[in-house]
Every structure is written in structure tokens, then in C-alpha cells.
Amino acid sequence: MESFTTVTSANLTPDERRNLLFDVTCSLEIPMKDFDENWWPLVSNIWTQWNSYKQTNGNIRKDFACRLMKHRDSSTRKKENIPNEKRRITKTRPSNLCRAKIRVLWLVSLELVKVERYKDSLNHTHSLLELERVKRSQAVRILVEKEAIKNYSPPAITSAVKEYATKLGLGTSVEELKRKEVANIKYKIRGPLEAHLICNSDLKSDILKSMAFLIEKGYRVESYRVSRQFTSGIVFAHPKQLEKLQCHGWLTLIDSTHKTNKYDWRLFTLYVRDTYGCWDVGAHFFVSSENCDTVSEALKIIRSYCRWIPRYMLLDQSGIEAKGIKKAFPGINAGEQECEVILCVVHVMRTWMTKIYEKKTRNTMNAAMHKRTKIGCEKLVQDAINECAVPAIQSYIKRNYMKNTQQWALWARQHSPLLLQVTSTNPLESYHSELKRLTSSSHGLIGAVHNVVDVDCKKRSDSERVAFDFRTKKVSAYGVDDDIIEEIHKFPLPLQHLLVKEACAVVDRIEKGKGAPGLTSLNCYCLFRNRYLLPCKHIFHEHTYGSVKLLTVDAWKRFQGMFEECGYEIYEGRESVIEFIQTKQQKEAEDRRLTVVELTERVRDRYWSVEEMGNVEKTEAFISTLETSLNPIFSKIDK
């Protein structure tokens, strides 16, 4: 009778246990509970069940074959008559690569498990590593699932699992663990984890639950309704966010994002940069439908929460947002400060890539955007129109960019360092991108606000960390003179990074064969000097290699003194007073243009909402109704 070696997991590492069950050279006897919990999960990817038999006394016998035996060939799907070019590309494994087998016997009465090599079984024809590439063991999957619950990114989970598994003695089991596998496991367990984010009740109950949750988290919340437009909205903001909006809302970014909830309510976010140069949320609001009245009402509610007086609002080319801002901030006509709408240069240039498809004309318009004077900008716009051979593009430029250069061209921002530093809504789009990684169009509003609150908490935490580092950390640099780096260390940390970059750029200038610029004073008119009011690479070059030592002790003290008692808000107060006064006729023309742009956006938005449903009949009915409504208007105008 064959003898069995009794083993337990107490004196063996996971890798040693796995090797014993991979290459069964002797019969093993293991306590049943220990086997089920600490042995079999390690090799669940190695063995697949071949057959099983339950005896009358309750004992169970199972035979297992190596996973690479694969006694059935993979389907080739030839009977489906699918052309090769339309076939999905899949991987198939050849069968009968290995014929190793084992027998496992569960002895219920003795609470033991006996493992032995199957009669006449051959050895494995491959290594353990090859099986790890085919499938992960249950032990590894459990480790991944435990980390995935914490909602890290897949690369972070992969790194954490490999580190932890190595400490547990599972290093060889996770050598081949890929980020894609981790992402798939995370996706599979995401459903149960997000059950609380999917509200199965009606919209009214969902709104009430969302508001109750926000109040519980310390947010100020208010729901509203615009009866004329039959639209609704929810405004919410944390007291700390409102404090930042009031203090740093001189320049406010605004943008919306979609597909954060199953009702397709759009989420708007106000974004500001604080005294430490860190971007943070000012407030949020959901709207059931985008139109200027609904957006305007939300902005008015936020104004009632705090003394928010924006001087500039930076946005993409949304007519709805622009008109909503005009309604919420009427300006001088209402006896208050004007709130200017300026456009994101990145969005403008993206629009030009599709609308101004003639490259030479587009390059001229790009040059006009970056021109520093109004006269130079307007001349280049006119040159673009005159030199363009496509009438449609000429008309497009005349109608949309000829009379509003103060909104999209940088000549109108030369008076303010802050407006030169922040020219796009990229920081806000980055926030929405981070939020969209958590949200889903299957979530209710309660799910959306859960995720918003989570990301807001992370932002506040980041702001606190940046605030702590602002005046305590020092940057290190190679290739910068000791006396210069000593003076740079007296600036706040973010400005140290900027100054070190400019100081190091001197070497690049020399490598390009450029000599000292010949400056005789600190008045340099380069973009960096205008943006940050700090020593630029030209000043560093002249000071180090030129004939004039510009950066004297007094000069450094003047630069450092700007930030002695304040941070980035210094750039708000350094604005030159330049007013772009519009006549009554210009204002009326601008209002008419924004109204048409808003209507166009609303029609386009509604069309895509219907189109994405996938119902062809509804889409055709919408287009038919639109044509029926517009044709009489067009006919009347043509007459």
C-alpha cells in the first residue's frame, strides 16, 4: 500500500506548497480545511477537473488534468460564414500540450485530503511560469480584488499586489501579472461595489437622496426650477470652496461635462486658482437641460452664497454659457463691475482645425491670436480673409472672429499677468476627466454626487499639501550658480521651479550660439517676464555672461518682496486698467449673436441625444419636425 506524507502549511512558503502540488512526486496528506484555504487556491490555475465521483460514505474523489492538456480543440467558427476581414481577432491555444494528471480524495470523516499522481501519469512538459501566463491562480485574484476595492488605478494596484505578494512568498505567482488583467478583474467586481450609486427609484426621490447626502457632507445645497424653460437644477458647494471662490474668483473657469448620470443632467463646475497656485473647485451645479436661463439662475444662486465678483470668466466656445454669464452679471448697467467673457485658446484652435481647413489661412489666424497689439491682430485677421481662396472660410472668419478679437486674441490679455498665465480651461477639463473615470451613465444622481464629493475631498487634500510645501520646501538644481540658487530659495516653491527652469535655459541659448542679449535694465519684454514679473532667461544670461550685473541684492529683494506676504493673488492686483467699452448697438448685436448660437447649440445637443438612443424612427421624426418648423421662417426671410 502506498504511503502518504503528511504536510501542513505552517512550515512551508506558498511557493513551496505550489511546487508540491504542481509536480506531485510523492503522495500527500493534508488537513482538509488547510488544503481548501491555503493549498488549492495556489494551483487553481494549474489543474482543471477531469471527472469526479461521490462515494456513499460522503468521501469525494476528483481527477484533475493539467490546464494545457485541453482535450477539446478551439472552435474556428467556420460554419458562421463570416468573411475573414470581418472576423474578430482572437487567440487560440493548441490542445494536448501536457498529459500530467493528479487524483484528489476528500476524506470527510477524517477531515483529510489525499493528493497523489494519477496512475501512469506523465510529468509536466512545461514550467510553472508558462501556466501563469495562461491564467492567474485564485490566490492572486483574491489579492487583486482586495486592492481593487480601494479604487486605485490598475497600474497602482499591479505594483501594490506584486510588492505584497513577494512578502507573502508568492513572488513567482505574480511575475507575469499584467495591468490589463488587473483592469479586467477590477471591472468585474465594480458592479457590486457600486450598487449604492445606482438609484432604482424615480427622479424626484433621487434628487432628495442626493441633496440629503450633500447636506450630510457639509455642502450648501439648493434645488431650483425655471418654469419658462421647464428645466430644473441643483446647486451645491462646500463652505471651503465658497471661501476660495470669494477670495480667488477674479478669474473663474467654467465648463460642463455629460454622461455622469442616467438622466443626462449636465454637471457644471466653477474652478479657481488659490493663493498657492493650486486649482480647486469653487462650486457645482447640475442642470436637466442646457440653456442660458437655467445656467444663469444657478450662477445667481451661487452669488447669493458668497461675495463672488468675477472680473473674467474663461470658457470654451459655448454660446449658452456666455449668454448665461451675461444675464447673471449685467455689469455697469446694474451698477456693478463688468464681467468679461474670454475664450479658451485651445478650444478656439481646435475649432479652427475643422472649420478653417486651409492651412495657410489657419496659420495666419494663429499668428493673429498671439499678436500683442490690437492693430497687428486685426491686420492679420484681414490678411487671412483676403488671402483665403475659399469663400465659405472667408464668411466664417468675418462672422465669428472679426469683431470680437478681445475675447479670443491675446492682445486683449497683455495688461494682466494672470490672463497670460491661464489661457485655457485645461485645468478644469483635467478635473472632469478625473471625475469621469469614476462616474458612469448608469449611475443615478446620488451616484454622481458621491463621486463628485470623493474627488472634491481629494482636491482639498492636495491643496493642503501644496499649501504646506509652499514656503517650506526648497528645490535643488544642477548647473546653477550657488549665489543664484540661494536667492531663488527665498521664493515660494512653485516659483522656484519656474526660476530654475529659466536659469537652466541659459545653457540652451549658449548651445544655440546665442550671445548675451545686451540688456541694460530689468525691463525685458519676453513672454515669461510679462507672465510672471520675474527674472527671465534673458536677464539670467546677461547677468551671468554679459557686461551688466542686473540681479543685484536690491533687485532680488524687490522680486522677493512681491511674495513676502502673499502668493499667486499678487498677479490679480498687477492688472493695468484697460476697458473695452461697447456701444449700445454693439451690445445688442452681441446679444443677438449669442441668442442664435445658443439656439443652434440646443438643437444640435437635442439631435445627438435622440440619435444616440439608436431609434431611427425617432431621429427621423425629430428632423422632420425641425424642418417643418424652420422652412416657413426661411421662406418668409427669402421673400
C-alpha positions as CSV (number, residue, x, y, z in Angstrom):
1,M,0.0,0.0,0.0
2,E,1.3,3.4,-0.9
3,S,2.4,5.6,2.0
4,F,1.4,9.3,2.3
5,T,3.5,12.2,3.5
6,T,1.6,14.3,6.0
7,V,2.2,18.1,5.4
8,T,0.8,21.4,6.6
9,S,1.1,25.0,5.5
10,A,2.8,26.0,8.8
11,N,6.4,25.2,7.8
12,L,6.1,25.8,4.0
13,T,6.0,29.0,2.0
14,P,3.2,29.5,-0.6
15,D,5.7,28.9,-3.4
16,E,6.9,25.7,-1.9
17,R,3.3,24.5,-1.4
18,R,2.6,25.4,-5.1
19,N,5.6,23.4,-6.3
20,L,4.5,20.3,-4.3
21,L,1.0,20.4,-5.9
22,F,2.5,21.2,-9.4
23,D,4.9,18.3,-9.6
24,V,3.4,15.5,-7.4
25,T,6.3,13.2,-6.9
26,C,5.0,11.7,-3.7
27,S,1.5,11.2,-2.2
28,L,0.5,14.0,0.2
29,E,-1.9,14.0,3.1
30,I,-3.2,17.5,4.2
31,P,-5.8,18.6,6.7
32,M,-9.0,19.4,4.7
33,K,-9.5,23.0,5.9
34,D,-5.8,23.8,5.4
35,F,-6.0,22.3,1.9
36,D,-9.1,24.2,0.8
37,E,-7.9,27.6,2.2
38,N,-4.1,27.6,1.8
39,W,-3.2,25.0,-0.8
40,W,-5.7,24.6,-3.6
41,P,-6.1,28.4,-4.3
42,L,-2.4,28.5,-5.2
43,V,-2.9,25.9,-8.0
44,S,-6.4,26.6,-9.2
45,N,-4.9,27.8,-12.5
46,I,-2.8,24.6,-13.0
47,W,-5.4,21.9,-12.7
48,T,-8.8,21.5,-14.3
49,Q,-11.4,18.9,-13.3
50,W,-11.4,15.8,-15.4
51,N,-14.0,13.7,-13.6
52,S,-15.5,13.3,-10.1
53,Y,-17.2,10.6,-8.0
54,K,-19.0,10.9,-4.7
55,Q,-18.9,7.8,-2.5
56,T,-21.7,6.6,-0.3
57,N,-19.8,7.4,2.9
58,G,-19.6,11.1,1.8
59,N,-16.0,11.0,0.5
60,I,-15.3,12.7,-2.8
61,R,-12.8,11.7,-5.4
62,K,-11.8,14.1,-8.2
63,D,-9.3,13.6,-11.0
64,F,-7.6,16.7,-12.4
65,A,-5.7,17.2,-15.7
66,C,-3.1,19.9,-16.5
67,R,-4.7,23.0,-18.0
68,L,-2.5,22.7,-21.0
69,M,-4.0,19.2,-21.8
70,K,-7.1,20.9,-23.2
71,H,-8.6,17.8,-24.8
72,R,-11.0,19.8,-26.9
73,D,-9.8,21.9,-29.9
74,S,-10.8,25.6,-30.0
75,S,-13.6,26.5,-32.3
76,T,-12.7,28.0,-35.6
77,R,-16.2,29.4,-36.3
78,K,-16.0,28.4,-39.9
79,K,-19.7,27.5,-40.0
80,E,-20.8,31.1,-39.3
81,N,-19.9,32.3,-42.8
82,I,-18.2,35.4,-41.6
83,P,-15.7,36.9,-44.0
84,N,-12.1,36.8,-42.7
85,E,-11.7,40.6,-42.8
86,K,-14.7,41.0,-40.5
87,R,-13.7,38.2,-38.1
88,R,-12.8,39.2,-34.6
89,I,-9.1,38.6,-33.9
90,T,-8.8,36.1,-31.1
91,K,-6.1,33.8,-29.7
92,T,-6.4,30.0,-29.5
93,R,-4.3,27.6,-27.6
94,P,-3.3,24.2,-29.1
95,S,-4.6,21.1,-27.3
96,N,-2.8,18.2,-25.7
97,L,0.4,20.1,-24.8
98,C,0.7,18.3,-21.5
99,R,-0.7,15.0,-20.1
100,A,0.0,15.3,-16.4
101,K,-2.9,14.3,-14.1
102,I,-3.5,14.0,-10.4
103,R,-6.1,12.4,-8.1
104,V,-7.5,14.2,-5.0
105,L,-9.6,12.4,-2.4
106,W,-11.6,14.3,0.3
107,L,-12.0,12.0,3.4
108,V,-14.8,13.7,5.2
109,S,-14.9,11.6,8.3
110,L,-11.1,12.1,8.9
111,E,-11.1,15.7,7.7
112,L,-8.1,14.9,5.5
113,V,-7.3,15.4,1.8
114,K,-5.1,12.9,0.0
115,V,-3.3,14.0,-3.2
116,E,-1.5,11.6,-5.5
117,R,-0.2,11.2,-9.0
118,Y,-2.8,9.6,-11.3
119,K,-1.9,6.1,-12.5
120,D,0.6,6.1,-15.4
121,S,0.5,10.0,-15.4
122,L,3.4,11.7,-17.3
123,N,5.4,14.6,-16.0
124,H,4.6,18.2,-17.0
125,T,6.1,19.2,-20.3
126,H,6.4,22.9,-19.3
127,S,7.3,25.2,-16.4
128,L,5.0,26.8,-13.8
129,L,5.7,30.2,-15.4
130,E,4.0,29.1,-18.7
131,L,0.8,28.3,-16.8
132,E,1.0,31.7,-15.0
133,R,0.9,33.3,-18.5
134,V,-2.3,31.5,-19.3
135,K,-4.4,32.0,-16.2
136,R,-4.0,33.5,-12.7
137,S,-4.5,31.4,-9.5
138,Q,-7.3,32.1,-7.2
139,A,-4.8,33.3,-4.5
140,V,-3.6,36.0,-6.8
141,R,-7.1,37.0,-7.9
142,I,-8.1,37.4,-4.2
143,L,-5.1,39.7,-3.6
144,V,-6.0,41.8,-6.7
145,E,-9.7,42.0,-5.6
146,K,-8.7,43.2,-2.1
147,E,-6.7,46.0,-3.7
148,A,-9.2,46.8,-6.4
149,I,-11.9,47.6,-3.7
150,K,-9.7,50.5,-2.6
151,N,-10.3,52.0,-6.1
152,Y,-6.7,52.6,-7.1
153,S,-5.7,52.8,-10.8
154,P,-4.8,49.5,-12.4
155,P,-1.0,50.3,-12.6
156,A,-1.0,51.2,-8.9
157,I,-2.9,48.0,-8.0
158,T,-0.5,45.9,-10.1
159,S,2.5,47.4,-8.3
160,A,0.9,47.0,-4.8
161,V,-0.1,43.4,-5.4
162,K,3.4,42.4,-6.7
163,E,5.1,44.0,-3.7
164,Y,2.6,42.4,-1.2
165,A,2.7,39.0,-2.9
166,T,6.5,38.9,-2.7
167,K,6.3,39.5,1.1
168,L,3.8,36.6,1.3
169,G,6.1,34.3,-0.6
170,L,4.1,34.4,-3.8
171,G,6.7,36.3,-5.9
172,T,6.8,33.8,-8.7
173,S,3.0,33.7,-9.0
174,V,2.8,37.4,-9.8
175,E,5.9,37.8,-12.0
176,E,3.7,37.8,-15.2
177,L,0.8,39.9,-13.7
178,K,-0.2,42.5,-16.3
179,R,-2.0,45.8,-15.9
180,K,-4.7,44.7,-18.4
181,E,-5.6,41.6,-16.3
182,V,-5.9,43.8,-13.2
183,A,-8.2,46.2,-15.0
184,N,-10.4,43.3,-16.1
185,I,-10.7,42.0,-12.5
186,K,-11.4,45.4,-11.2
187,Y,-14.1,45.9,-13.8
188,K,-15.8,42.6,-12.8
189,I,-16.0,43.5,-9.2
190,R,-17.0,47.1,-9.8
191,G,-20.8,46.2,-10.2
192,P,-21.4,45.0,-6.6
193,L,-19.2,47.8,-5.2
194,E,-21.3,50.5,-7.0
195,A,-24.7,49.2,-6.1
196,H,-25.3,52.2,-3.8
197,L,-24.5,54.5,-6.7
198,I,-27.4,53.3,-8.9
199,C,-30.7,54.7,-7.7
200,N,-33.6,52.5,-8.8
201,S,-36.3,55.0,-7.6
202,D,-37.8,57.8,-9.6
203,L,-36.0,61.1,-10.4
204,K,-37.7,63.1,-7.5
205,S,-36.5,60.5,-4.9
206,D,-33.1,60.5,-6.5
207,I,-32.8,64.3,-6.1
208,L,-34.0,64.2,-2.5
209,K,-31.4,61.5,-1.6
210,S,-28.7,63.4,-3.4
211,M,-29.5,66.6,-1.6
212,A,-29.6,64.8,1.8
213,F,-26.2,63.2,1.1
214,L,-24.7,66.5,0.2
215,I,-26.1,68.2,3.3
216,E,-24.7,65.4,5.4
217,K,-21.2,66.0,3.9
218,G,-21.4,69.7,4.8
219,Y,-22.4,71.2,1.4
220,R,-24.8,74.1,0.9
221,V,-27.4,72.7,-1.5
222,E,-30.4,74.3,-3.3
223,S,-32.7,72.9,-6.0
224,Y,-34.4,75.3,-8.4
225,R,-36.8,75.2,-11.3
226,V,-37.0,77.5,-14.4
227,S,-40.7,77.3,-15.2
228,R,-40.4,79.1,-18.6
229,Q,-37.9,76.5,-19.9
230,F,-39.4,73.6,-17.9
231,T,-35.9,72.8,-16.6
232,S,-34.6,72.0,-13.1
233,G,-31.2,72.2,-11.4
234,I,-29.3,71.5,-8.2
235,V,-26.6,73.9,-6.9
236,F,-24.1,72.7,-4.3
237,A,-20.9,73.9,-2.9
238,H,-18.8,73.2,0.2
239,P,-18.1,76.2,2.5
240,K,-14.3,75.9,1.9
241,Q,-15.0,76.0,-1.9
242,L,-17.2,79.1,-1.5
243,E,-14.4,80.8,0.5
244,K,-11.9,80.2,-2.3
245,L,-14.5,81.3,-4.9
246,Q,-14.9,84.6,-3.0
247,C,-11.2,85.2,-2.4
248,H,-9.8,84.0,-5.8
249,G,-12.8,84.2,-8.2
250,W,-11.3,87.2,-10.0
251,L,-10.7,84.7,-12.9
252,T,-13.1,81.8,-12.9
253,L,-13.1,78.9,-15.2
254,I,-16.5,77.3,-16.1
255,D,-17.3,74.2,-18.1
256,S,-19.8,71.4,-18.2
257,T,-19.5,67.6,-18.7
258,H,-22.0,65.0,-19.6
259,K,-22.7,61.2,-19.1
260,T,-22.2,61.4,-15.3
261,N,-25.7,60.1,-14.6
262,K,-28.5,58.1,-16.3
263,Y,-30.8,61.2,-16.6
264,D,-28.1,63.0,-18.7
265,W,-28.2,66.0,-16.4
266,R,-25.1,68.2,-17.2
267,L,-22.7,68.9,-14.4
268,F,-21.2,72.4,-14.4
269,T,-18.1,73.3,-12.4
270,L,-16.6,76.6,-11.4
271,Y,-12.8,76.4,-11.0
272,V,-10.4,78.8,-9.4
273,R,-6.6,79.0,-8.6
274,D,-5.8,79.7,-5.0
275,T,-3.0,81.7,-3.4
276,Y,-0.7,78.7,-3.5
277,G,-1.1,78.2,-7.3
278,C,-3.3,75.1,-6.8
279,W,-6.5,74.7,-8.8
280,D,-9.7,73.9,-6.8
281,V,-13.4,73.8,-7.2
282,G,-15.5,76.9,-6.4
283,A,-19.0,75.4,-6.8
284,H,-21.0,72.8,-8.8
285,F,-24.5,72.7,-10.3
286,F,-26.5,70.1,-12.3
287,V,-29.0,71.2,-14.9
288,S,-31.6,69.0,-16.6
289,S,-31.1,70.8,-19.9
290,E,-28.5,73.3,-21.1
291,N,-29.9,76.8,-21.8
292,C,-28.9,80.3,-20.8
293,D,-31.8,80.8,-18.3
294,T,-31.0,77.6,-16.4
295,V,-27.3,78.4,-16.2
296,S,-27.9,82.0,-15.3
297,E,-30.2,81.0,-12.4
298,A,-27.6,78.7,-11.0
299,L,-24.9,81.4,-11.1
300,K,-27.2,83.8,-9.3
301,I,-27.8,81.3,-6.5
302,I,-24.0,80.8,-6.2
303,R,-23.6,84.6,-6.0
304,S,-26.1,84.6,-3.1
305,Y,-24.0,82.1,-1.2
306,C,-20.9,84.4,-1.1
307,R,-19.5,87.7,-2.3
308,W,-18.3,86.3,-5.6
309,I,-17.4,89.2,-8.0
310,P,-15.6,87.7,-11.1
311,R,-13.7,90.1,-13.4
312,Y,-13.2,87.4,-16.1
313,M,-14.9,84.1,-16.9
314,L,-12.8,81.7,-19.1
315,L,-14.9,79.2,-21.0
316,D,-15.0,77.2,-24.3
317,Q,-16.9,78.5,-27.2
318,S,-20.3,77.8,-25.6
319,G,-23.0,80.4,-26.5
320,I,-25.2,79.0,-23.7
321,E,-22.6,79.7,-21.1
322,A,-21.7,83.1,-22.5
323,K,-25.3,84.3,-22.5
324,G,-26.0,82.8,-19.1
325,I,-23.0,84.7,-17.7
326,K,-24.2,88.0,-19.3
327,K,-27.6,87.5,-17.6
328,A,-26.1,86.7,-14.2
329,F,-23.6,89.5,-14.3
330,P,-25.2,92.5,-16.0
331,G,-22.2,94.7,-15.2
332,I,-22.3,98.5,-15.3
333,N,-25.9,98.7,-16.3
334,A,-26.7,97.2,-12.9
335,G,-24.2,99.3,-11.1
336,E,-21.6,96.6,-10.6
337,Q,-18.2,95.6,-12.1
338,E,-18.2,94.3,-15.6
339,C,-17.6,90.5,-16.0
340,E,-15.8,89.9,-19.3
341,V,-16.1,86.6,-21.1
342,I,-12.9,85.3,-22.6
343,L,-12.4,82.1,-24.7
344,C,-10.1,79.2,-24.2
345,V,-7.4,79.4,-26.9
346,V,-7.1,75.6,-27.1
347,H,-10.8,75.2,-27.9
348,V,-10.6,78.1,-30.5
349,M,-7.6,76.5,-32.2
350,R,-9.3,73.1,-32.2
351,T,-12.3,74.6,-33.9
352,W,-10.1,76.3,-36.5
353,M,-8.6,72.9,-37.4
354,T,-12.0,71.7,-38.6
355,K,-13.6,75.0,-39.8
356,I,-10.5,76.7,-41.3
357,Y,-9.2,73.7,-43.1
358,E,-6.9,75.8,-45.4
359,K,-3.5,75.5,-43.6
360,K,-2.1,78.9,-44.7
361,T,-5.2,80.8,-43.6
362,R,-5.2,78.9,-40.3
363,N,-1.6,79.7,-39.7
364,T,-2.3,83.4,-40.2
365,M,-5.2,83.2,-37.7
366,N,-2.9,81.5,-35.2
367,A,-0.4,84.4,-35.6
368,A,-3.3,86.9,-35.1
369,M,-4.2,85.1,-31.9
370,H,-0.7,85.6,-30.4
371,K,-0.2,89.1,-31.7
372,R,0.5,91.6,-28.8
373,T,-1.3,94.6,-30.3
374,K,-4.9,95.1,-31.4
375,I,-3.8,96.8,-34.7
376,G,-1.5,93.9,-35.5
377,C,-4.1,91.3,-34.7
378,E,-6.8,93.0,-36.8
379,K,-4.5,93.4,-39.7
380,L,-3.6,89.7,-39.7
381,V,-7.3,88.7,-39.5
382,Q,-7.9,90.9,-42.5
383,D,-4.9,89.3,-44.3
384,A,-6.3,85.8,-43.6
385,I,-9.6,86.8,-45.2
386,N,-8.0,88.5,-48.2
387,E,-5.6,85.7,-48.9
388,C,-8.1,82.8,-48.5
389,A,-9.4,81.4,-51.7
390,V,-12.4,79.6,-50.1
391,P,-15.5,81.9,-49.8
392,A,-17.0,79.8,-47.1
393,I,-14.0,80.2,-44.8
394,Q,-13.9,83.9,-45.5
395,S,-17.5,84.2,-44.4
396,Y,-16.9,82.1,-41.3
397,I,-14.0,84.3,-40.2
398,K,-15.9,87.5,-40.8
399,R,-19.0,86.4,-38.9
400,N,-17.3,84.7,-35.9
401,Y,-13.8,86.3,-35.3
402,M,-13.5,89.7,-36.9
403,K,-15.5,91.8,-34.4
404,N,-14.7,90.0,-31.1
405,T,-10.9,89.8,-31.1
406,Q,-10.9,90.9,-27.4
407,Q,-12.5,87.5,-26.5
408,W,-10.1,85.1,-28.2
409,A,-6.9,87.1,-29.1
410,L,-4.0,87.5,-26.6
411,W,-3.5,91.2,-27.3
412,A,-6.5,91.8,-25.0
413,R,-4.8,90.0,-22.2
414,Q,-1.4,91.7,-22.2
415,H,-2.4,94.0,-19.4
416,S,-2.8,91.1,-16.9
417,P,-0.1,88.6,-16.0
418,L,-2.8,86.2,-14.7
419,L,-4.6,86.2,-18.0
420,L,-1.4,85.4,-19.8
421,Q,-0.7,82.5,-17.4
422,V,-4.1,81.0,-17.7
423,T,-5.2,80.9,-21.4
424,S,-7.2,77.6,-21.5
425,T,-9.7,75.5,-19.5
426,N,-7.3,72.6,-19.4
427,P,-7.1,72.5,-15.5
428,L,-10.9,72.2,-15.3
429,E,-11.0,69.6,-18.1
430,S,-8.4,67.6,-16.2
431,Y,-10.7,67.7,-13.1
432,H,-13.7,66.5,-15.2
433,S,-11.5,63.8,-16.7
434,E,-10.6,62.5,-13.3
435,L,-14.3,62.6,-12.3
436,K,-15.4,60.7,-15.5
437,R,-13.1,57.8,-14.6
438,L,-15.3,57.2,-11.6
439,T,-18.8,58.1,-12.9
440,S,-21.0,56.2,-15.3
441,S,-24.0,56.9,-17.4
442,S,-25.8,54.1,-15.5
443,H,-25.5,55.9,-12.1
444,G,-28.2,57.9,-10.6
445,L,-27.7,61.5,-9.4
446,I,-26.9,60.0,-6.0
447,G,-24.0,58.1,-7.6
448,A,-22.8,61.2,-9.4
449,V,-22.7,63.3,-6.3
450,H,-20.9,60.5,-4.4
451,N,-18.1,60.6,-6.9
452,V,-18.1,64.4,-7.0
453,V,-17.7,64.6,-3.2
454,D,-14.9,62.0,-3.4
455,V,-12.9,64.0,-6.0
456,D,-13.6,67.2,-4.1
457,C,-12.1,65.7,-0.9
458,K,-9.0,64.7,-2.8
459,K,-8.7,68.2,-4.3
460,R,-8.9,69.8,-0.9
461,S,-6.3,67.3,0.4
462,D,-4.0,68.2,-2.5
463,S,-4.5,71.9,-1.8
464,E,-3.5,71.4,1.9
465,R,-0.4,69.6,0.9
466,V,0.6,72.3,-1.7
467,A,-0.1,75.0,1.0
468,F,2.3,73.2,3.4
469,D,5.1,72.9,0.8
470,F,4.6,76.5,-0.5
471,R,7.1,78.1,1.8
472,T,8.9,75.1,3.4
473,K,10.4,73.1,0.6
474,K,13.4,74.0,-1.4
475,V,14.2,72.9,-5.0
476,S,17.6,71.5,-6.0
477,A,19.2,72.3,-9.3
478,Y,22.3,71.3,-11.2
479,G,24.3,73.8,-13.2
480,V,23.0,77.0,-11.5
481,D,25.4,79.2,-9.6
482,D,25.3,78.9,-5.8
483,D,24.6,82.6,-5.3
484,I,21.7,82.5,-7.7
485,I,20.2,79.3,-6.3
486,E,20.5,80.8,-2.8
487,E,18.4,83.8,-3.9
488,I,15.9,81.5,-5.7
489,H,15.3,79.6,-2.4
490,K,13.8,82.7,-0.9
491,F,10.8,82.4,-3.3
492,P,7.8,80.1,-2.8
493,L,8.3,76.6,-4.1
494,P,6.3,76.8,-7.4
495,L,8.1,80.0,-8.3
496,Q,11.5,78.3,-7.5
497,H,10.7,75.7,-10.2
498,L,9.9,78.5,-12.7
499,L,13.1,80.4,-11.9
500,V,15.4,77.3,-12.0
501,K,13.9,76.4,-15.4
502,E,14.7,79.9,-16.7
503,A,18.2,79.9,-15.2
504,C,19.0,76.5,-16.8
505,A,17.7,77.7,-20.2
506,V,20.7,79.9,-20.4
507,V,22.8,76.9,-21.3
508,D,20.4,76.1,-24.2
509,R,20.8,79.6,-25.5
510,I,24.6,79.3,-25.4
511,E,24.5,75.9,-27.2
512,K,22.5,77.5,-30.0
513,G,25.2,80.1,-30.4
514,K,23.3,83.0,-28.9
515,G,25.2,85.7,-27.1
516,A,24.2,87.9,-24.2
517,P,21.1,89.9,-25.1
518,G,22.7,93.2,-24.2
519,L,20.1,94.3,-21.6
520,T,20.9,97.4,-19.6
521,S,17.9,97.1,-17.2
522,L,15.4,94.5,-15.8
523,N,12.9,95.6,-18.5
524,C,12.7,92.6,-20.7
525,Y,9.5,92.2,-22.9
526,C,9.6,88.4,-23.4
527,L,6.5,86.3,-22.6
528,F,7.9,84.8,-19.4
529,R,8.7,88.3,-17.9
530,N,5.2,89.6,-18.8
531,R,3.5,86.5,-17.4
532,Y,5.3,86.2,-14.1
533,L,7.1,89.5,-13.5
534,L,10.2,87.5,-12.5
535,P,13.8,87.3,-13.9
536,C,13.7,85.5,-17.3
537,K,16.4,83.6,-19.2
538,H,17.5,86.7,-21.0
539,I,18.1,88.5,-17.6
540,F,20.0,85.5,-16.3
541,H,22.0,85.3,-19.5
542,E,23.0,89.0,-19.3
543,H,23.8,88.8,-15.6
544,T,26.0,85.7,-15.9
545,Y,27.8,86.3,-19.2
546,G,27.0,89.9,-20.1
547,S,28.6,93.2,-19.2
548,V,25.9,94.3,-16.8
549,K,25.2,92.6,-13.5
550,L,21.4,93.1,-13.4
551,L,20.5,90.9,-10.5
552,T,21.9,93.0,-7.6
553,V,20.9,92.4,-4.0
554,D,18.3,95.2,-4.2
555,A,16.9,93.7,-7.4
556,W,16.4,90.3,-5.8
557,K,14.8,91.9,-2.7
558,R,12.3,93.7,-5.0
559,F,11.3,90.4,-6.7
560,Q,11.1,88.5,-3.4
561,G,9.2,91.3,-1.7
562,M,6.2,90.7,-4.1
563,F,5.6,87.4,-2.5
564,E,6.6,88.2,1.1
565,E,3.1,88.4,2.4
566,C,1.0,86.9,-0.4
567,G,1.0,84.2,-3.0
568,Y,-0.3,84.0,-6.6
569,E,-3.1,86.6,-5.9
570,I,-0.3,89.2,-6.5
571,Y,-1.0,88.7,-10.2
572,E,-4.6,89.8,-9.9
573,G,-3.6,93.1,-8.5
574,R,-1.0,93.8,-11.2
575,E,-3.6,94.4,-13.9
576,S,-3.3,97.5,-16.0
577,V,-6.7,99.2,-16.3
578,I,-8.0,98.6,-19.8
579,E,-11.6,98.8,-20.6
580,F,-13.2,97.5,-23.8
581,I,-16.3,99.7,-24.0
582,Q,-19.0,98.5,-26.3
583,T,-21.6,100.9,-27.8
584,K,-25.3,100.1,-27.3
585,Q,-25.5,98.9,-30.9
586,Q,-22.5,96.6,-30.4
587,K,-24.0,95.1,-27.2
588,E,-27.3,94.5,-28.9
589,A,-25.6,92.8,-31.9
590,E,-23.6,90.6,-29.5
591,D,-26.8,89.6,-27.6
592,R,-28.4,88.7,-30.9
593,R,-25.4,86.6,-32.0
594,L,-25.3,84.8,-28.6
595,T,-29.0,84.0,-28.9
596,V,-28.6,82.4,-32.3
597,V,-25.5,80.5,-31.1
598,E,-27.4,79.2,-28.1
599,L,-30.4,78.1,-30.2
600,T,-28.0,76.3,-32.6
601,E,-26.3,74.5,-29.7
602,R,-29.6,73.4,-28.1
603,V,-30.8,72.0,-31.4
604,R,-27.5,70.2,-32.0
605,D,-27.5,68.8,-28.5
606,R,-31.1,67.6,-28.7
607,Y,-30.4,65.9,-32.0
608,W,-27.4,63.9,-30.7
609,S,-29.5,62.9,-27.6
610,V,-32.1,61.4,-29.9
611,E,-29.5,59.9,-32.3
612,E,-27.6,58.2,-29.5
613,M,-30.8,56.3,-28.5
614,G,-30.4,54.3,-31.6
615,N,-34.1,54.7,-32.6
616,V,-34.1,55.6,-36.3
617,E,-37.9,56.5,-36.3
618,K,-37.5,59.0,-33.5
619,T,-34.5,60.6,-35.2
620,E,-36.3,61.0,-38.5
621,A,-39.3,62.4,-36.7
622,F,-37.1,64.9,-34.9
623,I,-35.5,66.0,-38.2
624,S,-38.9,66.2,-39.9
625,T,-40.4,68.3,-37.1
626,L,-37.3,70.6,-37.2
627,E,-37.7,71.1,-41.0
628,T,-41.4,71.8,-40.7
629,S,-40.7,74.4,-38.1
630,L,-37.8,76.2,-39.9
631,N,-38.9,76.1,-43.5
632,P,-41.7,78.7,-43.1
633,I,-39.2,81.0,-41.3
634,F,-36.7,80.6,-44.1
635,S,-39.3,81.2,-46.8
636,K,-40.5,84.4,-45.1
637,I,-37.0,85.8,-44.9
638,D,-36.2,84.9,-48.6
639,K,-39.2,86.9,-49.7
